[in-house]
Amino acid sequence: MSPSFHELQLHPALVKVAGELGYERPTRIQTLAIPPLIAGRDVIGKSKTGSGKTAAFVLPMLQGLDLERRELQALVLCPTRELAAQVRGEVRTLGRGLPGLVTAELVGGQPARGQRESLARGVHVAVGTPGRIMDLLGTGSMEPSTLRILVLDEADRMLDMGFIPDIERIFQLTPFTRQTLF
């Protein structure tokens, strides 16, 4: 039998929300990924759709945030606007027990001005597409030096879609000491 979320050393507020959402026990990907992520290690994970991959990286990512510092600490790159919206929704849902958590969705097809303003006010977690992230970095609207966690969600799909140059540049602009998740 898999361990409980509590046994994975997750913060009690995150365990409580997981329980409220009906997550009884961690899935295999969560059991394998959460402990090394909490320990700050880089992780590459692969699992089927519906297996709980998003929660596997979001829960430890949320646990690692310093909510007292209202600055960009975690960035999740997604291949599409639709996936970015879905992941941001999951971050907000799983993080609802963390007072003061601020997130932003940074995608094309929407005015960049509001996204720049959100970043200027300060966010803990941003979820976006490589093209828009590159735009925001290029205009100086996004400060990458405070980033501690970089997630490439559906990394294989982003590579297939031709985002390799953007992803390489984002890697160059973010701190080498960051934690990286694929």
Salt bridges, closest charged atoms under 4 A:
GLU20 OE2 - LYS16 NZ 3.40
GLU20 OE1 - ARG96 NH2 2.98
GLU71 OE2 - ARG69 NH2 2.12
GLU117 OE2 - ARG113 NE 3.10
GLU154 OE1 - ARG157 NH1 3.30
